[in-house]
Amino acid sequence: MLNRGTKLKAWHVPQKYPIVVPDMFLVSVSVALVLLFRKNDAKPWNRFVSLVQFDPRREFRNGTDLIWQIPDSPKAVLFLAHGYGLRAVDFWERSIERPECVGLPEDRLLVLHALARKFAVLTISSAGKCWTFEKERLVVEDIITWWVKKHNLGKLPLVALGASSEDYPPTLFVHMPKDTSRKWKITNFMGVLRSKGVDVAEIECMELPLSPTFLSDRIRGFDQTVSGRGFVDENGYMKQDGRVTPWKDALRDSKINLLEKDLMHPVDEDLNLAFAYHEMTSLQSDEIFKWFESHMN
């Protein structure tokens, strides 16, 4: 199954469902923060305002947590598998109806992309911090099969997207080549899959310059500009992995309590995105969903 940082094998679902399994490996970044007021524009979620609204349903099957949403006239089913240490709630926007949801920036944008393109979205929480082999693979397969039948979606194509997964359906690797050891593995996997006649492709995700509005444009409720002073090079790119950059120390000096505002994990995710080493990303969503759609007929 899936977790960030470890190669895991995806489960098998009934063969009548076409499957596309992207493989996502991404990043980690950081910054010193300078707080300034700015206008709320250029938000990536604004493009979806007239197309779709979050209205997820949550239920438990044999103790396993699942959250889902079905748009009007769905054309396919998308199973989204979370990465290491995350849960199904991380994909969905927090609201009065769903206060338990987190809505990490990249995860929630993937859901918005999917719903806007008429994909029914199903998310499931793993039993532990990461997915396990064998038994849990069968549990997830059972839940997907049960859920598809329950909602009369059995005639629709079924696709899957998650962090660090691979198997034998048509496979799209979405990865960050800065992670050289993983890039080598993916190149190897692609050769093996092609030798077995599997349709395989890749999307390479590169680092991003840390603009002053990078975080506030991507994270709801974060209305500060970002200064990379001391953390970025002359071209605005992070000098080193955010996991070893003391951006949290800079935040303490800025008098903003991100933990109190539930913004620590969202900032973590998008700073990771900028460094392009190992993280979830929504930036290539259009390419990912076009890949799905090209394999559904």
LINQUI-V270159 format. One record per backbone hydrogen bond with DSSP energy under -0.5 kcal/mol. NH is the residue of the N-H (numbers start at 1). CO is the residue of the C=O. If there is no record, write none. Layout:
((NH:CO) (NH:CO))
This chain:
((3:163) (5:3) (6:3) (8:6) (8:164) (10:166) (17:14) (18:16) (21:170) (22:20) (22:160) (23:172) (24:22) (24:162) (25:23) (25:174) (27:277) (27:278) (28:272) (32:227) (34:225) (36:34) (41:39) (44:217) (46:43) (47:44) (48:45) (49:46) (51:48) (52:48) (57:68) (59:66) (61:64) (62:60) (64:61) (66:59) (67:123) (68:57) (69:121) (71:69) (74:71) (75:118) (76:118) (77:157) (78:120) (79:77) (79:159) (80:78) (80:122) (81:79) (81:161) (82:80) (82:124) (85:129) (86:83) (90:87) (91:88) (92:89) (95:98) (99:96) (101:98) (102:89) (103:89) (104:90) (108:104) (109:105) (110:106) (111:107) (112:108) (113:109) (114:110) (115:111) (116:112) (117:113) (118:115) (119:114) (120:76) (120:118) (121:69) (122:78) (123:67) (124:80) (125:65) (128:130) (131:2) (135:133) (136:133) (138:134) (139:135) (140:136) (141:137) (142:138) (143:139) (144:140) (145:141) (146:142) (147:143) (148:144) (149:145) (150:146) (151:147) (152:149) (153:148) (156:153) (157:75) (158:18) (159:77) (160:20) (161:79) (162:22) (163:81) (164:24) (166:8) (170:19) (171:199) (173:171) (173:201) (174:23) (174:172) (175:173) (175:203) (177:175) (179:176) (180:178) (183:179) (184:180) (185:181) (186:182) (187:183) (188:184) (189:185) (190:186) (191:187) (192:188) (193:189) (194:190) (195:191) (196:192) (196:193) (197:194) (198:193) (200:198) (201:171) (203:173) (205:175) (206:204) (208:274) (210:236) (211:209) (214:211) (217:213) (218:214) (218:215) (219:215) (220:218) (222:219) (223:221) (226:212) (227:32) (228:226) (231:228) (232:228) (233:237) (236:233) (239:231) (242:28) (244:241) (245:242) (247:245) (250:246) (251:247) (252:248) (253:249) (254:250) (254:251) (255:252) (256:251) (258:256) (261:257) (262:259) (263:258) (264:258) (267:263) (268:264) (269:265) (270:266) (271:267) (272:268) (273:269) (274:270) (275:271) (276:272) (277:272) (285:282) (288:284) (289:285) (290:286) (291:287) (292:288) (293:289) (294:290) (295:291) (295:292) (296:293))
